[in-house]
Amino acid sequence: MASYDDILERLFVHLRPLARPGVELDGDTDLVRTLGLDSTTLVDIILDVEDEFDVSVPLNALSDVQTAGELATLIRGLTEEQ
Amino acid sequence: MDIVSNPSNHDLPHRLADFATLSEALDYAATGATGFDFYDSKGRLKEAMPYSELRRRARSVARKLLGAGLSRGDRIAAVAETDPEFAVLFFACQYAGLVPVALPISLNLGGHAAYVEQLRRLLVGSRPALALAPTELMPFLEEAAEGLPGLAPRSFGDLEASPEADVEPRATEPEEVAYLQFTSGSTRFPRGVVITESMVMSNLRGIVRQGLAVRRGDRCVSWLPFYHDMGLVGCLLGPVVSQLTVDYLRTRDFAVRPVQWLKLISRNRGTIAFGPPIAYQLCDQRLRADDIAELDLSSWRIAGVGAEMIRLAPLERFANSLKSARFDPRAFLPCYGLAESSLAVAFSPVDGGVLAERVDADALSDEGVAVPAGPDAREVREVVNCGQVLPEHEVVIRDEAGASLGYRRTGRVMVRGPSVMSGYFDDPESTKEVLAEDGWLETGDLGYLTEEGLFVTGRSKDLIIINGRNIWPQDLEYLAEQQQQVRIGDASAFGVSDPDGMENAVLVVQCRISEVAERAQLVSQIQSSIYASFGVHCLVDLVPPRTLPKTSSGKLSRDAARRGFLERVVWDEPLAVAKVAGKA
């Protein structure tokens, strides 16, 4: 079972290419405001996450996700359900 | 146990939409072997529901609805996930004389509150007697319905588990309302298109006979949402009235893995599949070489393209990428329509592919005349032919003053015929704006006619269309005005094409703030509230007060604001960077 920190680290691998140079990623990083995730890049991230963690991310859950940490918590919950 | 998919064929006499009502059409389809198949995100069959089963469940739910004390003509709002339950509910309403209203699913990152607000406006706008949702979306619907008198949302499962009333349901009659269709118009002031049984049946006849020339053995594959006219009328009702089997993929699953759509067509020998241009573009962007090797698209005879203005290049790229998968570009079928005319207005010819003509762009924009581009044309524009108007329907082009224009002159596209709505629900004022006493409907689109058909060149309304999604400038301006630092009337929104030809949403906002960090903060606040509501990035341009031009009547002119912006913008400079905040 992957821990929250594990999942967050693995998420950063996918998120880092979106960050401006010099921007440090942490759990509080705002996916829209700081990383500028739009609907296309969001889909890329979902695809990466689903493939990497073998989960299916429901849309309704994403509507309460604002930060990288919240996304990690969501994925952790999804992996536990399986 | 393995689920067995519905066959493409049945042994009934093939009837093409010659029914008086939708319930009569389902009664007939239910005597054959075809039906709906629902697939999961990995392309595995989740549920196969033959039309006989759809009919049985719909008639049972009709009795349950009547048992819940509903009266004839009551509206039933339902969050329209691509599930068997929504199809059952839709037809249950047909059997019970009730009016279904499909509610959208529009969930963006951090968009919880915005979605609840959208649902609430639709509930207020349609005044349903009952509101339903799949279990996983119930929390949103419950929140949206809070405080609305007499409205206690229920899940589909809860409704199906309730007792049947001991009454014989009386189906919706030809002149009664078949459904309300909320247009993809402004989210703040949604308008419900009222469509009767005879209107939708006349449109469906045109679609399956002239538009698609449906044949026995055709099979549809669709990911289009049931809360859009193309998904509901085209891909849910169309197959029922012509006894075709459909393979459904959820919209969300298509968005993440668009190639699944092509895989289903290939695997199930699909023949008819529709999408907006962006669907073909997404597939092309995501295709990998091993996908292409796996696909055989030779069965696909109608690749419908509609819902927004059609450009040639993305379709050509799609066809080129999939040549070795035996995709036939003649399958492309551009069409034109709108929810206010049930769905379809015009189709280009079957097997014709994309028929476009090259016109002189200067003559088109300066004089409103579409003349074939000569060798000395400074700029050429390719305009796609959307084909001939459906039987019993008429299209004319009018100028600003309302006078009819001849061939090759651009103006407002007007439609008249038996598929045109009776009006917007509960909204005589908006109805009057678009629908004249003599039956002519103002479509809001611009175009011209030739002997070959209808050519759509743009929108007369200020609509912004990004990734196939309609966004009304008023909605973006409103979100900007919600910020403390912005006064009402200080924001103007419009769409512009960037150098790559991609449409961008732009907001020009007048503000007095000079401090750099505060300005950046304001831009970021506006951008994230727009993102939460619409899932798009908006370029926000802060300008000094009194920069925005006004019209003679004192209103802000979006057109003039747009021209001013285009003079200021340097595409590789700060604004474009602001657009993709975070990317260097």
Interface residues (C-beta under 8 A of the other chain):
Chain A: L18 A19 R20 P21 V23 D30 L31 V32 R33 T34 L35 G36 L37 D38 S39 T40 L42 V43 I46 L47 E50 S56 P58 L59 N60 L62 S63 D64 V65 Q66
Chain B: S41 I105 L107 N108 L109 G110 G111 H112 Y115 E136 L137 P139 F140 R252 A255 V256 R257 N467 S524 Q527 S528 Y531 A532 G535 V536 H537 V580 A581 G582 K583 A584
